[in-house]
Amino acid sequence: MTSSKYIQAVGRRKTAIARVRLYLKPGEITVNGKPIGDYFPGEANKLLYLEPLRTANVIDRVAATIKVKGGGLKGQVGAVVHGLSRALAKADKDKYRSALKKRGFLTRDDRTRERRKVGMGGKARRRKQSPKR
């Protein structure tokens, strides 16, 4: 798989980063060396990671190797979706970009965990209880 031509893209979500290599030939999609269905189990995850491929109508026509690190399972799925979408948009701008953009797959979701502040009662927005008397 490494010898043929590929399109490379990076997807991010929360603290997860996915590096995607998209091959424009039929094959399977692997994540960190495992088939994508084994790495992201469950029907809900399957709907998420197949959505950009379904939007571009290329489910059985592409193969991909994805390396993902950081974050939790949902963040990693989001990073994979973002990376696959960016790779498809790079592959053929005229054909896929507008459909993917309309569905919001090319937009980086910048919502991240809020940092803890000094003087708070342990969390980002929790206030310490004030003395009653």
Rosetta silent file (secondary structure, phi, psi, omega in degrees, C-alpha in Angstrom):
SEQUENCE: MTSSKYIQAVGRRKTAIARVRLYLKPGEITVNGKPIGDYFPGEANKLLYLEPLRTANVIDRVAATIKVKGGGLKGQVGAVVHGLSRALAKADKDKYRSALKKRGFLTRDDRTRERRKVGMGGKARRRKQSPKR
SCORE:     score description
SCORE:     0.000 S_00000001
   1 L     0.000  -28.950 -176.399    0.000    0.000    0.000 S_00000001
   2 L   -74.990  -18.876 -175.337    2.883    2.420    0.658 S_00000001
   3 L   -78.181  -26.529 -176.666    4.276    2.189   -2.886 S_00000001
   4 L   -85.442  169.532 -176.078    1.281    3.734   -4.698 S_00000001
   5 L   -72.917  140.946 -179.832    0.301    7.414   -4.911 S_00000001
   6 L  -141.691  164.578  175.035   -1.680    8.894   -2.040 S_00000001
   7 E  -111.810  130.126 -176.238   -3.145   12.152   -0.772 S_00000001
   8 E  -108.762  140.019  177.413   -2.144   13.161    2.737 S_00000001
   9 E  -150.390  159.312  178.756   -4.181   15.269    5.175 S_00000001
  10 E  -119.674  133.409  176.403   -4.356   15.971    8.896 S_00000001
  11 E  -118.785  144.563 -179.375   -7.562   16.055   10.932 S_00000001
  12 E  -134.187  148.093  174.066   -7.947   17.371   14.476 S_00000001
  13 E  -158.596  125.006 -174.634  -10.608   17.268   17.190 S_00000001
  14 L    53.061 -116.634  178.504  -10.091   18.223   20.852 S_00000001
  15 L  -106.034    6.304 -179.438   -6.625   16.747   21.608 S_00000001
  16 E   -87.883  140.999  177.748   -6.788   13.978   18.977 S_00000001
  17 E  -128.954  127.470  179.233   -4.745   14.209   15.763 S_00000001
  18 E  -117.697  124.767  174.367   -5.326   11.927   12.761 S_00000001
  19 E  -101.396  117.997 -172.196   -2.849   11.678    9.873 S_00000001
  20 E  -111.052  131.124  169.536   -4.686   10.318    6.836 S_00000001
  21 E  -114.806  114.409 -175.875   -3.230    8.820    3.673 S_00000001
  22 E  -104.283  123.489  178.360   -5.984    8.389    1.087 S_00000001
  23 E  -103.969  129.184 -178.136   -5.418    6.042   -1.868 S_00000001
  24 L   -86.293   57.859  176.437   -7.716    6.506   -4.864 S_00000001
  25 L  -151.688  155.523 -178.967   -8.195    2.778   -5.430 S_00000001
  26 L   -63.007  142.424  179.540  -10.466    0.154   -3.853 S_00000001
  27 L   171.360 -169.195 -178.719   -9.249   -1.284   -0.565 S_00000001
  28 L  -104.470  160.777  178.419   -9.780   -1.189    3.168 S_00000001
  29 E  -102.518  123.285  179.188   -9.412    1.618    5.661 S_00000001
  30 E  -116.345  144.691  176.961   -7.040    0.901    8.544 S_00000001
  31 E  -122.288  119.232 -177.738   -6.492    2.903   11.730 S_00000001
  32 L    50.327   40.112  176.598   -3.197    2.318   13.572 S_00000001
  33 L    85.922   -7.074  179.449   -2.786   -0.995   11.728 S_00000001
  34 E  -108.626  152.615  172.625   -6.279   -2.335   12.549 S_00000001
  35 E   -59.423  144.606 -173.096   -9.391   -2.333   10.342 S_00000001
  36 H   -59.584  -32.488  178.376  -11.451    0.783   11.102 S_00000001
  37 H   -67.629  -30.054  177.759  -14.430   -1.284   12.322 S_00000001
  38 H   -80.274  -35.692 -178.017  -12.258   -2.988   14.949 S_00000001
  39 H   -72.834  -41.186  177.346  -10.572    0.221   16.106 S_00000001
  40 L  -114.467   85.621 -177.294  -13.858    2.157   16.414 S_00000001
  41 L   -73.618  159.006  175.037  -16.461   -0.428   17.499 S_00000001
  42 L   100.694  151.269 -177.040  -20.184    0.237   17.510 S_00000001
  43 H   -71.253  -35.557 -179.150  -22.822    1.391   15.090 S_00000001
  44 H   -63.684  -42.775  178.132  -22.749    5.042   16.221 S_00000001
  45 H   -66.007  -38.832 -179.480  -19.026    5.351   15.429 S_00000001
  46 H   -61.160  -42.768  177.974  -19.524    3.605   12.075 S_00000001
  47 H   -60.977  -38.694 -178.952  -22.146    6.170   11.062 S_00000001
  48 H   -67.037  -52.867 -173.493  -19.744    8.983   11.977 S_00000001
  49 H   -75.589  -19.226  177.476  -16.613    7.814   10.134 S_00000001
  50 H   -86.986  -14.304 -173.975  -18.479    6.672    6.992 S_00000001
  51 H   -59.716  -45.262  177.964  -20.415    9.943    6.612 S_00000001
  52 H   -65.111  -33.412  178.365  -17.781   11.927    4.625 S_00000001
  53 H   -69.674  -37.009  177.926  -17.262    8.936    2.302 S_00000001
  54 H   -68.568  -39.456  179.308  -21.031    8.619    1.835 S_00000001
  55 H   -63.049  -41.509  179.645  -21.339   12.360    1.141 S_00000001
  56 H   -84.264   -5.995  179.188  -18.630   12.166   -1.543 S_00000001
  57 L    59.606   47.918 -178.401  -20.094    8.838   -2.800 S_00000001
  58 L  -130.840   24.723 -172.967  -16.732    7.004   -2.672 S_00000001
  59 L   -53.634  -48.071 -176.149  -17.280    4.306    0.000 S_00000001
  60 L   -96.220    5.529 -174.884  -16.053    1.354   -2.106 S_00000001
  61 L  -109.078    0.104  179.974  -13.644    3.327   -4.303 S_00000001
  62 L  -130.615  155.902  172.212  -10.977    4.476   -1.809 S_00000001
  63 E  -125.611  156.883 -179.451   -8.530    2.961    0.652 S_00000001
  64 E  -152.747  145.217  167.776   -6.843    4.755    3.532 S_00000001
  65 E  -115.758  129.342 -174.707   -4.235    4.271    6.215 S_00000001
  66 E  -125.282  132.545  172.961   -4.797    6.459    9.246 S_00000001
  67 E  -113.726  119.889 -176.875   -2.534    7.080   12.216 S_00000001
  68 E  -125.556  140.015  179.022   -4.386    8.634   15.130 S_00000001
  69 E  -145.681  157.876  177.879   -3.112    9.639   18.564 S_00000001
  70 L    80.564  159.908  175.016   -4.271   11.589   21.601 S_00000001
  71 L    71.845 -173.804  177.635   -7.724   12.187   23.019 S_00000001
  72 L  -100.884 -172.141 -175.436  -10.494    9.694   23.647 S_00000001
  73 H   -63.079  -46.778 -178.867  -12.492    7.535   21.283 S_00000001
  74 H   -66.151  -39.333  177.241  -15.028   10.211   20.256 S_00000001
  75 H   -64.345  -39.138  178.637  -12.300   12.808   19.739 S_00000001
  76 H   -67.320  -40.007  176.620  -10.350   10.343   17.596 S_00000001
  77 H   -61.414  -43.657  178.168  -13.428    9.560   15.476 S_00000001
  78 H   -61.515  -39.413  178.355  -13.926   13.300   14.965 S_00000001
  79 H   -66.529  -39.893  178.553  -10.278   13.715   13.959 S_00000001
  80 H   -64.435  -43.956  178.442  -10.554   10.826   11.466 S_00000001
  81 H   -60.085  -45.324  179.606  -13.714   12.347    9.937 S_00000001
  82 H   -63.438  -43.692 -179.872  -11.979   15.735    9.606 S_00000001
  83 H   -65.367  -45.246  178.115   -8.852   14.143    8.084 S_00000001
  84 H   -61.223  -41.949 -179.606  -10.769   11.993    5.582 S_00000001
  85 H   -63.602  -43.775  179.678  -12.826   15.011    4.518 S_00000001
  86 H   -65.704  -37.739  178.379   -9.750   17.178    3.990 S_00000001
  87 H   -66.107  -42.527  177.991   -8.046   14.420    1.976 S_00000001
  88 H   -63.862  -40.487  178.775  -11.124   13.996   -0.252 S_00000001
  89 H   -64.759  -36.115  177.522  -11.328   17.763   -0.779 S_00000001
  90 H   -69.066  -35.719 -176.765   -7.640   17.786   -1.749 S_00000001
  91 H   -62.469  -46.637 -179.487   -8.149   14.868   -4.160 S_00000001
  92 L  -149.903   93.474 -174.900  -10.741   16.646   -6.309 S_00000001
  93 H   -57.463  -47.810 -175.306  -11.697   20.192   -5.269 S_00000001
  94 H   -64.280  -37.475 -172.520  -14.453   20.701   -7.843 S_00000001
  95 H   -79.292  -48.326 -169.151  -16.148   17.383   -7.202 S_00000001
  96 H  -105.180  -29.087 -169.242  -16.180   16.913   -3.411 S_00000001
  97 H   -56.968  -46.675 -175.717  -15.338   20.193   -1.669 S_00000001
  98 H   -65.186  -40.448  179.431  -18.722   21.940   -1.917 S_00000001
  99 H   -66.736  -42.112  179.736  -20.690   18.907   -0.674 S_00000001
 100 H   -68.617  -38.125  179.601  -18.294   18.317    2.233 S_00000001
 101 H   -65.053  -41.669 -179.566  -18.245   22.028    3.110 S_00000001
 102 H   -61.778  -36.429  179.323  -22.054   22.162    3.106 S_00000001
 103 H   -82.556   -7.646  175.944  -22.198   19.263    5.601 S_00000001
 104 L    84.888   16.315 -177.606  -19.569   20.960    7.818 S_00000001
 105 L   -79.134  -20.699 -177.782  -16.885   18.265    7.538 S_00000001
 106 L   -90.832   -6.573 -179.416  -14.104   20.645    6.483 S_00000001
 107 L   -87.897  128.653  178.049  -14.570   22.969    9.456 S_00000001
 108 L   -74.796  122.567  178.002  -12.254   22.371   12.412 S_00000001
 109 L   -80.420  106.691 -171.260  -14.324   22.038   15.596 S_00000001
 110 L   -91.454   11.695  178.029  -12.302   24.210   17.966 S_00000001
 111 L   -73.963  118.247  179.025  -14.203   23.385   21.172 S_00000001
 112 L  -127.613  171.389 -179.682  -11.655   22.081   23.668 S_00000001
 113 L   -62.652  134.291  178.713  -11.525   21.448   27.391 S_00000001
 114 L   -79.309  136.969 -176.166  -11.497   24.643   29.455 S_00000001
 115 L   -73.140  156.360  177.430   -8.445   24.992   31.656 S_00000001
 116 L   -77.251  139.251  179.598   -8.632   25.007   35.442 S_00000001
 117 L  -103.213  149.730  178.697   -8.288   28.409   37.075 S_00000001
 118 L   -67.616  139.587  176.729   -6.399   29.199   40.258 S_00000001
 119 L    88.240   -6.224  176.250   -8.594   29.786   43.293 S_00000001
 120 L   -85.628  166.207 -176.774  -11.527   27.781   42.013 S_00000001
 121 L   -84.674   44.709  173.977  -12.770   24.756   43.895 S_00000001
 122 L   106.690  -25.900 -178.408  -11.097   22.161   41.672 S_00000001
 123 L  -121.138  179.314 -173.990  -12.812   22.679   38.305 S_00000001
 124 L   -67.142  -40.529 -175.220  -12.842   25.302   35.558 S_00000001
 125 L  -120.678   -1.066 -179.972  -16.043   27.119   36.560 S_00000001
 126 L   -71.407  132.880  176.356  -16.853   25.774   40.010 S_00000001
 127 L   -96.954  149.563  173.885  -16.790   28.433   42.722 S_00000001
 128 L   -69.868  145.553  178.787  -15.727   27.732   46.269 S_00000001
 129 L   -69.821  133.799  179.693  -18.596   27.741   48.714 S_00000001
 130 L   -83.212  149.347  178.831  -18.731   30.984   50.666 S_00000001
 131 L   -63.864  141.496 -173.759  -18.955   30.835   54.463 S_00000001
 132 L   -76.991  -33.577 -178.130  -22.558   31.106   55.621 S_00000001
 133 L  -128.540    0.000    0.000  -21.967   33.295   58.722 S_00000001
